[in-house]
């Protein structure tokens, strides 16, 4: 099989190395064109995300591992020693790897949804820059199909598996729709940014940001289209908000019962506190107030742990789907690699048939000639079908390439160039 891949992911490399290996979307076309300019590369595709940097190739001949690592480092702008950490998969293992990636089985967070869209994007870029090959086209379209199949037939992507996302699930359960809800974000760090992203994906669009450093609060608010308020937030903020997300690094409570009690008591609608901080930002006593719902990291971690256990069970079913789809791809490939010989056989037999019918035509009346033509077509179809069936059956024993070569030589016609191309292609296949 003319496939191989090399890459780095969250298991093979630390964050620093993965960041260096990442290729910006606007740079991908140029890197792909450099790759296919190599005399041994027929097609290439690159999957570059925050957690992986992978190069997929359709080579004329498999690369030597050392050469392959150096090529990878050159294309991804890495030092030669960085390539030692990269993993390499070839042929059926490369197929299985991409199928597992697109299905969310190779992700840092099992069952993640974003990776399927990233595989689609990687393929689209390679296709738009005319850098793919027939086998890469089939590989990526089948991988995308496999990823969809896994998510349709299993629950591998269901249920929150991060604290921030679990918090948003809680908010959706309480309010159903979030597009009309007002969000107060206390803290402007990574956790708040992640929670804001998930909330925005769920429809939230009205924000206030409260942060100890005002300049950082303003930058964050500008990014999400919100406004800023004082730190810590005041009764006016608690009266305004429907959801309060807290994620600071403060050593003590930022929001106490005393500071929020009057606003909470005056409310006539629910107020949800999502406390993502450790230690906690919100005084637990606030949870005793009517219309107040208070959830902490411990609550979310229990939900995350349960969801992870459920996803791991679903992963077993997903692996079975990947195995079956990998076998389907391998069967397609075995049939595809002998296709030129089959086509040559069909052309040769059809040439013989038409020539013989033409030469013998004077022995028949016009009406009889039509029947002879039908009979000869049927006969040749049966002969061809028998030979093709035996060629495909030979693939089970790995003898299909030898048989295809013999047929190419046996039915070589005047077009020697075509025969030579077929033999060259078969020789390449035999080398893999």
TIMAR-679174 format. One record per residue (C-alpha): residue number from 1; residue in one letter; x, y, z. Coordinates in nm, 2 decimals, decimal comma. Example, Ala and Ser with C-alpha at 12.3 -4.5 7.8 and 13.67 -1.06 7.14 Angstrom:
BEGIN
+-----+------+--------+--------+--------+
!  nr ! rest !      u !      v !      w !
+-----+------+--------+--------+--------+
!   1 !    A !   1,23 !  -0,45 !   0,78 !
!   2 !    S !   1,37 !  -0,11 !   0,71 !
+-----+------+--------+--------+--------+
***
This chain:
BEGIN
+-----+------+--------+--------+--------+
!  nr ! rest !      u !      v !      w !
+-----+------+--------+--------+--------+
!   1 !    X !   0,00 !   0,00 !   0,00 !
!   2 !    X !   0,14 !   0,34 !  -0,10 !
!   3 !    X !   0,07 !   0,53 !   0,22 !
!   4 !    X !   0,28 !   0,65 !   0,52 !
!   5 !    X !   0,25 !   0,92 !   0,78 !
!   6 !    X !   0,47 !   1,09 !   1,04 !
!   7 !    X !   0,37 !   1,32 !   1,32 !
!   8 !    X !   0,38 !   1,45 !   1,68 !
!   9 !    X !   0,08 !   1,46 !   1,92 !
!  10 !    X !   0,01 !   1,52 !   2,29 !
!  11 !    X !   0,16 !   1,18 !   2,38 !
!  12 !    X !   0,48 !   1,21 !   2,17 !
!  13 !    X !   0,58 !   1,57 !   2,24 !
!  14 !    X !   0,55 !   1,84 !   2,50 !
!  15 !    X !   0,35 !   2,15 !   2,44 !
!  16 !    X !   0,66 !   2,36 !   2,35 !
!  17 !    X !   0,76 !   2,12 !   2,07 !
!  18 !    X !   0,40 !   2,09 !   1,95 !
!  19 !    X !   0,38 !   2,47 !   1,93 !
!  20 !    X !   0,70 !   2,49 !   1,72 !
!  21 !    X !   0,56 !   2,22 !   1,49 !
!  22 !    X !   0,23 !   2,39 !   1,43 !
!  23 !    X !   0,18 !   2,53 !   1,08 !
!  24 !    X !  -0,05 !   2,84 !   1,04 !
!  25 !    X !  -0,34 !   2,79 !   0,80 !
!  26 !    X !  -0,21 !   3,06 !   0,57 !
!  27 !    X !   0,12 !   2,87 !   0,54 !
!  28 !    X !  -0,02 !   2,53 !   0,47 !
!  29 !    X !  -0,05 !   2,56 !   0,09 !
!  30 !    X !   0,32 !   2,65 !   0,06 !
!  31 !    X !   0,43 !   2,37 !   0,28 !
!  32 !    X !   0,22 !   2,12 !   0,08 !
!  33 !    X !   0,36 !   2,24 !  -0,25 !
!  34 !    X !   0,71 !   2,20 !  -0,12 !
!  35 !    X !   0,62 !   1,84 !  -0,01 !
!  36 !    X !   0,48 !   1,73 !  -0,35 !
!  37 !    X !   0,78 !   1,88 !  -0,53 !
!  38 !    X !   0,98 !   1,60 !  -0,38 !
!  39 !    X !   1,05 !   1,33 !  -0,66 !
!  40 !    X !   0,93 !   1,05 !  -0,43 !
!  41 !    X !   0,60 !   1,21 !  -0,33 !
!  42 !    X !   0,29 !   1,16 !  -0,54 !
!  43 !    X !   0,05 !   1,34 !  -0,29 !
!  44 !    X !   0,05 !   1,50 !   0,05 !
!  45 !    X !  -0,19 !   1,63 !   0,32 !
!  46 !    X !  -0,11 !   1,79 !   0,66 !
!  47 !    X !  -0,32 !   1,78 !   0,97 !
!  48 !    X !  -0,20 !   2,06 !   1,20 !
!  49 !    X !  -0,39 !   2,14 !   1,52 !
!  50 !    X !  -0,31 !   2,26 !   1,87 !
!  51 !    X !  -0,24 !   1,90 !   1,98 !
!  52 !    X !  -0,09 !   1,74 !   1,66 !
!  53 !    X !   0,12 !   1,80 !   1,36 !
!  54 !    X !   0,09 !   1,51 !   1,11 !
!  55 !    X !   0,21 !   1,46 !   0,75 !
!  56 !    X !   0,03 !   1,21 !   0,53 !
!  57 !    X !   0,20 !   1,10 !   0,21 !
!  58 !    X !   0,14 !   0,88 !  -0,09 !
!  59 !    X !   0,50 !   0,80 !  -0,19 !
!  60 !    X !   0,63 !   0,62 !  -0,50 !
!  61 !    X !   0,85 !   0,41 !  -0,27 !
!  62 !    X !   0,85 !   0,41 !   0,11 !
!  63 !    X !   1,10 !   0,65 !   0,27 !
!  64 !    X !   1,39 !   0,53 !   0,48 !
!  65 !    X !   1,29 !   0,62 !   0,84 !
!  66 !    X !   1,58 !   0,85 !   0,89 !
!  67 !    X !   1,51 !   1,03 !   0,56 !
!  68 !    X !   1,15 !   1,05 !   0,65 !
!  69 !    X !   1,22 !   1,22 !   0,98 !
!  70 !    X !   1,45 !   1,47 !   0,82 !
!  71 !    X !   1,19 !   1,55 !   0,56 !
!  72 !    X !   0,93 !   1,60 !   0,83 !
!  73 !    X !   1,16 !   1,84 !   1,03 !
!  74 !    X !   1,24 !   2,03 !   0,72 !
!  75 !    X !   0,88 !   2,08 !   0,62 !
!  76 !    X !   0,76 !   2,17 !   0,98 !
!  77 !    X !   1,05 !   2,39 !   1,06 !
!  78 !    X !   1,20 !   2,17 !   1,34 !
!  79 !    X !   1,55 !   2,08 !   1,44 !
!  80 !    X !   1,67 !   1,74 !   1,32 !
!  81 !    X !   1,67 !   1,60 !   1,67 !
!  82 !    X !   1,31 !   1,69 !   1,72 !
!  83 !    X !   1,22 !   1,43 !   1,45 !
!  84 !    X !   1,33 !   1,15 !   1,69 !
!  85 !    X !   1,01 !   1,20 !   1,89 !
!  86 !    X !   0,78 !   1,16 !   1,59 !
!  87 !    X !   0,58 !   0,84 !   1,53 !
!  88 !    X !   0,56 !   0,68 !   1,19 !
!  89 !    X !   0,28 !   0,46 !   1,05 !
!  90 !    X !   0,27 !   0,29 !   0,71 !
!  91 !    X !   0,01 !   0,13 !   0,49 !
!  92 !    X !  -0,28 !  -0,03 !   0,69 !
!  93 !    X !  -0,14 !   0,12 !   1,01 !
!  94 !    X !  -0,15 !   0,47 !   0,86 !
!  95 !    X !  -0,51 !   0,41 !   0,75 !
!  96 !    X !  -0,61 !   0,29 !   1,10 !
!  97 !    X !  -0,43 !   0,59 !   1,26 !
!  98 !    X !  -0,62 !   0,85 !   1,06 !
!  99 !    X !  -0,95 !   0,66 !   1,11 !
! 100 !    X !  -0,89 !   0,67 !   1,49 !
! 101 !    X !  -0,79 !   1,03 !   1,48 !
! 102 !    X !  -1,11 !   1,13 !   1,29 !
! 103 !    X !  -1,32 !   0,92 !   1,53 !
! 104 !    X !  -1,18 !   1,10 !   1,84 !
! 105 !    X !  -1,01 !   0,79 !   1,97 !
! 106 !    X !  -0,66 !   0,94 !   1,95 !
! 107 !    X !  -0,74 !   1,28 !   2,11 !
! 108 !    X !  -0,62 !   1,41 !   2,44 !
! 109 !    X !  -0,99 !   1,42 !   2,54 !
! 110 !    X !  -1,15 !   1,10 !   2,40 !
! 111 !    X !  -1,44 !   1,16 !   2,17 !
! 112 !    X !  -1,37 !   1,53 !   2,10 !
! 113 !    X !  -1,58 !   1,67 !   1,83 !
! 114 !    X !  -1,35 !   1,94 !   1,68 !
! 115 !    X !  -1,10 !   1,69 !   1,54 !
! 116 !    X !  -1,34 !   1,57 !   1,27 !
! 117 !    X !  -1,38 !   1,93 !   1,14 !
! 118 !    X !  -1,00 !   1,97 !   1,15 !
! 119 !    X !  -0,95 !   1,65 !   0,94 !
! 120 !    X !  -1,21 !   1,79 !   0,68 !
! 121 !    X !  -1,02 !   2,12 !   0,67 !
! 122 !    X !  -0,68 !   1,94 !   0,62 !
! 123 !    X !  -0,82 !   1,75 !   0,33 !
! 124 !    X !  -0,99 !   2,05 !   0,18 !
! 125 !    X !  -0,66 !   2,25 !   0,19 !
! 126 !    X !  -0,47 !   1,97 !   0,02 !
! 127 !    X !  -0,74 !   1,93 !  -0,24 !
! 128 !    X !  -0,76 !   2,30 !  -0,32 !
! 129 !    X !  -0,38 !   2,32 !  -0,37 !
! 130 !    X !  -0,39 !   2,01 !  -0,60 !
! 131 !    X !  -0,15 !   1,83 !  -0,37 !
! 132 !    X !  -0,35 !   1,51 !  -0,31 !
! 133 !    X !  -0,34 !   1,18 !  -0,50 !
! 134 !    X !  -0,61 !   0,92 !  -0,57 !
! 135 !    X !  -0,53 !   0,71 !  -0,27 !
! 136 !    X !  -0,51 !   1,02 !  -0,04 !
! 137 !    X !  -0,85 !   1,14 !  -0,17 !
! 138 !    X !  -1,00 !   0,80 !  -0,09 !
! 139 !    X !  -0,82 !   0,78 !   0,25 !
! 140 !    X !  -0,94 !   1,12 !   0,37 !
! 141 !    X !  -1,30 !   1,09 !   0,24 !
! 142 !    X !  -1,32 !   0,74 !   0,41 !
! 143 !    X !  -1,17 !   0,87 !   0,73 !
! 144 !    X !  -1,43 !   1,15 !   0,74 !
! 145 !    X !  -1,70 !   0,90 !   0,68 !
! 146 !    X !  -1,57 !   0,68 !   0,95 !
! 147 !    X !  -1,56 !   0,97 !   1,20 !
! 148 !    X !  -1,92 !   1,05 !   1,13 !
! 149 !    X !  -2,02 !   0,68 !   1,16 !
! 150 !    X !  -1,86 !   0,65 !   1,50 !
! 151 !    X !  -2,04 !   0,96 !   1,63 !
! 152 !    X !  -2,37 !   0,84 !   1,48 !
! 153 !    X !  -2,35 !   0,48 !   1,61 !
! 154 !    X !  -2,19 !   0,54 !   1,95 !
! 155 !    X !  -2,21 !   0,80 !   2,23 !
! 156 !    X !  -1,84 !   0,86 !   2,24 !
! 157 !    X !  -1,88 !   1,24 !   2,20 !
! 158 !    X !  -2,17 !   1,28 !   2,45 !
! 159 !    X !  -2,14 !   1,43 !   2,80 !
! 160 !    X !  -1,90 !   1,69 !   2,92 !
! 161 !    X !  -1,54 !   1,58 !   2,99 !
! 162 !    X !  -1,39 !   1,91 !   3,11 !
! 163 !    X !  -1,49 !   2,11 !   3,42 !
! 164 !    X !  -1,56 !   2,42 !   3,21 !
! 165 !    X !  -1,78 !   2,24 !   2,97 !
! 166 !    X !  -1,96 !   2,06 !   3,25 !
! 167 !    X !  -2,04 !   2,39 !   3,40 !
! 168 !    X !  -2,21 !   2,51 !   3,08 !
! 169 !    X !  -2,41 !   2,19 !   3,06 !
! 170 !    X !  -2,55 !   2,28 !   3,41 !
! 171 !    X !  -2,64 !   2,63 !   3,29 !
! 172 !    X !  -2,82 !   2,48 !   2,99 !
! 173 !    X !  -3,01 !   2,24 !   3,20 !
! 174 !    X !  -3,13 !   2,53 !   3,43 !
! 175 !    X !  -3,21 !   2,79 !   3,17 !
! 176 !    X !  -3,25 !   2,58 !   2,85 !
! 177 !    X !  -3,16 !   2,87 !   2,61 !
! 178 !    X !  -2,88 !   3,10 !   2,69 !
! 179 !    X !  -2,92 !   3,36 !   2,42 !
! 180 !    X !  -3,11 !   3,60 !   2,64 !
! 181 !    X !  -2,91 !   3,54 !   2,96 !
! 182 !    X !  -2,66 !   3,79 !   3,10 !
! 183 !    X !  -2,32 !   3,65 !   3,20 !
! 184 !    X !  -2,09 !   3,80 !   3,46 !
! 185 !    X !  -1,74 !   3,67 !   3,43 !
! 186 !    X !  -1,52 !   3,71 !   3,75 !
! 187 !    X !  -1,16 !   3,66 !   3,64 !
! 188 !    X !  -1,01 !   3,70 !   3,30 !
! 189 !    X !  -0,77 !   3,40 !   3,28 !
! 190 !    X !  -0,77 !   3,08 !   3,07 !
! 191 !    X !  -1,06 !   2,91 !   3,25 !
! 192 !    X !  -1,28 !   3,21 !   3,21 !
! 193 !    X !  -1,19 !   3,24 !   2,84 !
! 194 !    X !  -1,28 !   2,87 !   2,79 !
! 195 !    X !  -1,61 !   2,90 !   2,98 !
! 196 !    X !  -1,69 !   3,21 !   2,77 !
! 197 !    X !  -1,62 !   3,02 !   2,45 !
! 198 !    X !  -1,85 !   2,74 !   2,55 !
! 199 !    X !  -2,12 !   2,98 !   2,67 !
! 200 !    X !  -2,09 !   3,17 !   2,34 !
! 201 !    X !  -2,12 !   2,84 !   2,14 !
! 202 !    X !  -2,44 !   2,78 !   2,34 !
! 203 !    X !  -2,59 !   3,12 !   2,24 !
! 204 !    X !  -2,48 !   3,36 !   2,52 !
! 205 !    X !  -2,40 !   3,71 !   2,39 !
! 206 !    X !  -2,43 !   3,96 !   2,68 !
! 207 !    X !  -2,13 !   3,99 !   2,91 !
! 208 !    X !  -1,97 !   4,18 !   3,19 !
! 209 !    X !  -1,61 !   4,12 !   3,30 !
! 210 !    X !  -1,48 !   4,18 !   3,65 !
! 211 !    X !  -1,11 !   4,13 !   3,71 !
! 212 !    X !  -0,85 !   4,25 !   3,95 !
! 213 !    X !  -0,63 !   4,40 !   3,67 !
! 214 !    X !  -0,85 !   4,65 !   3,49 !
! 215 !    X !  -0,65 !   4,65 !   3,16 !
! 216 !    X !  -0,68 !   4,27 !   3,13 !
! 217 !    X !  -1,06 !   4,30 !   3,20 !
! 218 !    X !  -1,09 !   4,56 !   2,92 !
! 219 !    X !  -0,89 !   4,34 !   2,68 !
! 220 !    X !  -1,10 !   4,03 !   2,76 !
! 221 !    X !  -1,43 !   4,23 !   2,74 !
! 222 !    X !  -1,33 !   4,37 !   2,40 !
! 223 !    X !  -1,26 !   4,03 !   2,27 !
! 224 !    X !  -1,60 !   3,89 !   2,36 !
! 225 !    X !  -1,80 !   4,20 !   2,29 !
! 226 !    X !  -1,88 !   4,28 !   2,65 !
! 227 !    X !  -1,83 !   4,56 !   2,91 !
! 228 !    X !  -1,63 !   4,58 !   3,23 !
! 229 !    X !  -1,73 !   4,64 !   3,59 !
! 230 !    X !  -1,55 !   4,68 !   3,93 !
! 231 !    X !  -1,36 !   4,41 !   4,11 !
! 232 !    X !  -1,50 !   4,25 !   4,31 !
! 233 !    X !  -1,85 !   4,28 !   4,16 !
! 234 !    X !  -2,12 !   4,47 !   4,34 !
! 235 !    X !  -2,49 !   4,42 !   4,42 !
! 236 !    X !  -2,57 !   4,60 !   4,09 !
! 237 !    X !  -2,38 !   4,33 !   3,90 !
! 238 !    X !  -2,56 !   4,05 !   4,09 !
! 239 !    X !  -2,89 !   4,21 !   4,02 !
! 240 !    X !  -2,80 !   4,24 !   3,65 !
! 241 !    X !  -2,66 !   3,89 !   3,59 !
! 242 !    X !  -2,83 !   3,56 !   3,53 !
! 243 !    X !  -2,51 !   3,35 !   3,54 !
! 244 !    X !  -2,20 !   3,43 !   3,74 !
! 245 !    X !  -1,88 !   3,24 !   3,63 !
! 246 !    X !  -1,60 !   3,27 !   3,88 !
! 247 !    X !  -1,24 !   3,16 !   3,80 !
! 248 !    X !  -0,98 !   3,37 !   3,99 !
! 249 !    X !  -0,67 !   3,26 !   4,17 !
! 250 !    X !  -0,76 !   3,45 !   4,49 !
! 251 !    X !  -0,68 !   3,27 !   4,81 !
! 252 !    X !  -1,01 !   3,36 !   4,98 !
! 253 !    X !  -1,37 !   3,41 !   4,87 !
! 254 !    X !  -1,43 !   3,70 !   4,63 !
! 255 !    X !  -1,80 !   3,68 !   4,66 !
! 256 !    X !  -1,93 !   3,64 !   5,02 !
! 257 !    X !  -2,29 !   3,62 !   5,14 !
! 258 !    X !  -2,26 !   3,96 !   5,30 !
! 259 !    X !  -2,15 !   4,12 !   4,98 !
! 260 !    X !  -2,42 !   3,97 !   4,77 !
! 261 !    X !  -2,70 !   3,90 !   5,01 !
! 262 !    X !  -2,92 !   4,21 !   4,96 !
! 263 !    X !  -2,91 !   4,18 !   4,58 !
! 264 !    X !  -2,99 !   3,81 !   4,60 !
! 265 !    X !  -3,28 !   3,86 !   4,83 !
! 266 !    X !  -3,43 !   4,13 !   4,61 !
! 267 !    X !  -3,42 !   3,90 !   4,30 !
! 268 !    X !  -3,74 !   3,74 !   4,16 !
! 269 !    X !  -3,55 !   3,51 !   3,91 !
! 270 !    X !  -3,28 !   3,24 !   3,94 !
! 271 !    X !  -2,92 !   3,33 !   3,98 !
! 272 !    X !  -2,66 !   3,06 !   3,89 !
! 273 !    X !  -2,31 !   3,07 !   4,03 !
! 274 !    X !  -2,06 !   2,85 !   3,85 !
! 275 !    X !  -1,75 !   2,85 !   4,07 !
! 276 !    X !  -1,46 !   2,71 !   3,87 !
! 277 !    X !  -1,19 !   2,83 !   4,11 !
! 278 !    X !  -0,97 !   2,63 !   4,35 !
! 279 !    X !  -0,98 !   2,75 !   4,63 !
! 280 !    X !  -1,34 !   2,85 !   4,58 !
! 281 !    X !  -1,44 !   3,21 !   4,49 !
! 282 !    X !  -1,79 !   3,20 !   4,62 !
! 283 !    X !  -1,90 !   3,16 !   4,98 !
! 284 !    X !  -2,09 !   2,83 !   5,02 !
! 285 !    X !  -2,35 !   3,01 !   5,23 !
! 286 !    X !  -2,49 !   3,18 !   4,93 !
! 287 !    X !  -2,62 !   2,85 !   4,81 !
! 288 !    X !  -2,87 !   2,85 !   5,09 !
! 289 !    X !  -3,05 !   3,15 !   4,95 !
! 290 !    X !  -3,38 !   3,11 !   4,75 !
! 291 !    X !  -3,34 !   3,14 !   4,38 !
! 292 !    X !  -2,96 !   3,09 !   4,40 !
! 293 !    X !  -2,80 !   2,78 !   4,25 !
! 294 !    X !  -2,43 !   2,73 !   4,34 !
! 295 !    X !  -2,21 !   2,47 !   4,18 !
! 296 !    X !  -1,84 !   2,42 !   4,25 !
! 297 !    X !  -1,55 !   2,23 !   4,09 !
! 298 !    X !  -1,63 !   1,92 !   4,30 !
! 299 !    X !  -1,98 !   1,90 !   4,16 !
! 300 !    X !  -1,84 !   1,93 !   3,80 !
! 301 !    X !  -1,57 !   1,67 !   3,86 !
! 302 !    X !  -1,82 !   1,41 !   3,96 !
! 303 !    X !  -2,01 !   1,47 !   3,63 !
! 304 !    X !  -1,69 !   1,47 !   3,43 !
! 305 !    X !  -1,57 !   1,14 !   3,58 !
! 306 !    X !  -1,91 !   0,97 !   3,51 !
! 307 !    X !  -1,90 !   1,10 !   3,15 !
! 308 !    X !  -1,54 !   0,98 !   3,10 !
! 309 !    X !  -1,63 !   0,63 !   3,21 !
! 310 !    X !  -1,92 !   0,63 !   2,97 !
! 311 !    X !  -1,70 !   0,75 !   2,68 !
! 312 !    X !  -1,44 !   0,48 !   2,75 !
! 313 !    X !  -1,71 !   0,21 !   2,72 !
! 314 !    X !  -1,82 !   0,37 !   2,39 !
! 315 !    X !  -1,46 !   0,38 !   2,27 !
! 316 !    X !  -1,46 !   0,00 !   2,26 !
! 317 !    X !  -1,75 !   0,00 !   2,02 !
! 318 !    X !  -1,58 !   0,28 !   1,82 !
! 319 !    X !  -1,26 !   0,07 !   1,78 !
! 320 !    X !  -1,47 !  -0,21 !   1,63 !
! 321 !    X !  -1,61 !   0,03 !   1,37 !
! 322 !    X !  -1,26 !   0,16 !   1,29 !
! 323 !    X !  -1,14 !  -0,20 !   1,24 !
! 324 !    X !  -1,42 !  -0,28 !   1,00 !
! 325 !    X !  -1,38 !   0,04 !   0,80 !
! 326 !    X !  -1,01 !  -0,02 !   0,78 !
! 327 !    X !  -1,07 !  -0,36 !   0,63 !
! 328 !    X !  -1,32 !  -0,20 !   0,38 !
! 329 !    X !  -1,05 !   0,04 !   0,28 !
! 330 !    X !  -0,79 !  -0,23 !   0,24 !
! 331 !    X !  -1,03 !  -0,43 !   0,02 !
! 332 !    X !  -1,08 !  -0,12 !  -0,20 !
! 333 !    X !  -0,71 !  -0,07 !  -0,23 !
! 334 !    X !  -0,64 !  -0,43 !  -0,33 !
! 335 !    X !  -0,90 !  -0,40 !  -0,61 !
! 336 !    X !  -0,78 !  -0,06 !  -0,71 !
! 337 !    X !  -0,41 !  -0,15 !  -0,75 !
! 338 !    X !  -0,49 !  -0,42 !  -1,02 !
! 339 !    X !  -0,74 !  -0,19 !  -1,20 !
! 340 !    X !  -0,50 !  -0,09 !  -1,48 !
! 341 !    X !  -0,44 !  -0,46 !  -1,56 !
! 342 !    X !  -0,81 !  -0,53 !  -1,56 !
! 343 !    X !  -0,87 !  -0,23 !  -1,79 !
! 344 !    X !  -0,59 !  -0,34 !  -2,02 !
! 345 !    X !  -0,75 !  -0,69 !  -2,03 !
! 346 !    X !  -1,09 !  -0,56 !  -2,11 !
! 347 !    X !  -0,96 !  -0,34 !  -2,40 !
! 348 !    X !  -0,75 !  -0,63 !  -2,54 !
! 349 !    X !  -1,04 !  -0,87 !  -2,54 !
! 350 !    X !  -1,28 !  -0,62 !  -2,69 !
! 351 !    X !  -1,03 !  -0,55 !  -2,96 !
! 352 !    X !  -1,00 !  -0,92 !  -3,04 !
! 353 !    X !  -1,38 !  -0,96 !  -3,03 !
! 354 !    X !  -1,46 !  -0,67 !  -3,27 !
! 355 !    X !  -1,18 !  -0,77 !  -3,50 !
! 356 !    X !  -1,30 !  -1,13 !  -3,53 !
! 357 !    X !  -1,67 !  -1,03 !  -3,57 !
! 358 !    X !  -1,56 !  -0,79 !  -3,85 !
! 359 !    X !  -1,35 !  -1,05 !  -4,03 !
! 360 !    X !  -1,63 !  -1,31 !  -4,02 !
! 361 !    X !  -1,91 !  -1,07 !  -4,10 !
! 362 !    X !  -1,93 !  -1,18 !  -4,47 !
! 363 !    X !  -2,03 !  -1,53 !  -4,36 !
! 364 !    X !  -2,36 !  -1,40 !  -4,21 !
! 365 !    X !  -2,67 !  -1,22 !  -4,31 !
! 366 !    X !  -2,72 !  -0,88 !  -4,15 !
! 367 !    X !  -2,98 !  -1,01 !  -3,90 !
! 368 !    X !  -2,74 !  -1,30 !  -3,81 !
! 369 !    X !  -2,46 !  -1,06 !  -3,75 !
! 370 !    X !  -2,65 !  -0,87 !  -3,48 !
! 371 !    X !  -2,70 !  -1,20 !  -3,30 !
! 372 !    X !  -2,33 !  -1,29 !  -3,34 !
! 373 !    X !  -2,23 !  -0,96 !  -3,20 !
! 374 !    X !  -2,46 !  -1,02 !  -2,90 !
! 375 !    X !  -2,32 !  -1,37 !  -2,85 !
! 376 !    X !  -1,95 !  -1,26 !  -2,87 !
! 377 !    X !  -2,01 !  -0,97 !  -2,62 !
! 378 !    X !  -2,17 !  -1,22 !  -2,38 !
! 379 !    X !  -1,89 !  -1,47 !  -2,42 !
! 380 !    X !  -1,61 !  -1,21 !  -2,37 !
! 381 !    X !  -1,80 !  -1,07 !  -2,06 !
! 382 !    X !  -1,80 !  -1,42 !  -1,91 !
! 383 !    X !  -1,43 !  -1,47 !  -1,98 !
! 384 !    X !  -1,34 !  -1,13 !  -1,84 !
! 385 !    X !  -1,55 !  -1,18 !  -1,53 !
! 386 !    X !  -1,39 !  -1,51 !  -1,46 !
! 387 !    X !  -1,04 !  -1,37 !  -1,49 !
! 388 !    X !  -1,12 !  -1,06 !  -1,28 !
! 389 !    X !  -1,28 !  -1,28 !  -1,01 !
! 390 !    X !  -0,97 !  -1,49 !  -0,99 !
! 391 !    X !  -0,75 !  -1,18 !  -0,98 !
! 392 !    X !  -0,95 !  -1,05 !  -0,69 !
! 393 !    X !  -0,95 !  -1,38 !  -0,52 !
! 394 !    X !  -0,58 !  -1,40 !  -0,55 !
! 395 !    X !  -0,56 !  -1,07 !  -0,34 !
! 396 !    X !  -0,66 !  -1,28 !  -0,04 !
! 397 !    X !  -0,33 !  -1,48 !  -0,07 !
! 398 !    X !  -0,13 !  -1,17 !  -0,17 !
! 399 !    X !  -0,08 !  -1,31 !  -0,52 !
! 400 !    X !  -0,29 !  -1,06 !  -0,71 !
! 401 !    X !   0,01 !  -0,84 !  -0,82 !
! 402 !    X !   0,19 !  -1,13 !  -0,97 !
! 403 !    X !  -0,12 !  -1,24 !  -1,16 !
! 404 !    X !  -0,19 !  -0,88 !  -1,27 !
! 405 !    X !   0,17 !  -0,86 !  -1,40 !
! 406 !    X !   0,13 !  -1,19 !  -1,60 !
! 407 !    X !  -0,20 !  -1,06 !  -1,75 !
! 408 !    X !  -0,04 !  -0,73 !  -1,84 !
! 409 !    X !   0,24 !  -0,91 !  -2,03 !
! 410 !    X !   0,00 !  -1,17 !  -2,18 !
! 411 !    X !  -0,23 !  -0,91 !  -2,32 !
! 412 !    X !   0,03 !  -0,65 !  -2,42 !
! 413 !    X !  -0,08 !  -0,50 !  -2,75 !
! 414 !    X !   0,08 !  -0,26 !  -2,99 !
! 415 !    X !   0,07 !   0,02 !  -2,72 !
! 416 !    X !   0,39 !  -0,08 !  -2,54 !
! 417 !    X !   0,40 !   0,25 !  -2,35 !
! 418 !    X !   0,07 !   0,16 !  -2,17 !
! 419 !    X !   0,20 !  -0,18 !  -2,09 !
! 420 !    X !   0,53 !  -0,04 !  -1,95 !
! 421 !    X !   0,33 !   0,21 !  -1,73 !
! 422 !    X !   0,12 !  -0,08 !  -1,59 !
! 423 !    X !   0,43 !  -0,29 !  -1,52 !
! 424 !    X !   0,60 !   0,00 !  -1,35 !
! 425 !    X !   0,30 !   0,07 !  -1,13 !
! 426 !    X !   0,28 !  -0,30 !  -1,04 !
! 427 !    X !   0,66 !  -0,30 !  -0,96 !
! 428 !    X !   0,61 !  -0,01 !  -0,73 !
! 429 !    X !   0,33 !  -0,20 !  -0,55 !
! 430 !    X !   0,54 !  -0,51 !  -0,51 !
! 431 !    X !   0,81 !  -0,29 !  -0,35 !
! 432 !    X !   0,58 !  -0,18 !  -0,06 !
+-----+------+--------+--------+--------+
***
